[in-house]
Amino acid sequence: MGHVLHVWEGPAPSDRDEAIRDFYGLACEHLMDEVAPPTPAVAAFMADLLEVWPERVSTRGIELPRSSPWKWPARTSASGPVWRCQAKHTRAATATYVVAAIAERHGLNWHDPQPRALQVGLRPVWKGREAPLFADVALPA
């Protein structure tokens, strides 16, 4: 079992339902068929994320280090304005804090779509970007 996280480009949603509609609308358009190169903002998000948890590209494919929280490579999880990846359940809190902080740093929306009982207790993006996230202090400027 894993913990899915969503990141996308666009206007900030006003609530959880709008966040779900916005992300899945873009996901249906960009993640289902042909994969497109990530937009500049999503590519910058991924570059920062890969600084935290590097992935090695080899002749055998993409190798995830033991320290990685991901169930599949983060670098292959984007298409156009969306990124979706699944963290190992045991690393969900750390991954969510870092993803949220990096997404907000790049002006992107993020969402923890798990049922409320399984969500990591972070301020949702629709509650306002002016309140800093705890993870901001842990990430390099």
Secondary structure, DSSP 8 states (H G I E B T S, - for coil): -EEEEEEE-SS--SSHHHHHHHHHHHHHHHTSSS-----HHHHHHHHHHHHHS--EEETTEEE--TT--BSS-GGGSEETTEEEEEEEGGGHHHHHHHHHHHHHHTT-EEE--S-GGGS-----GGG-TTS--GGGGGS--
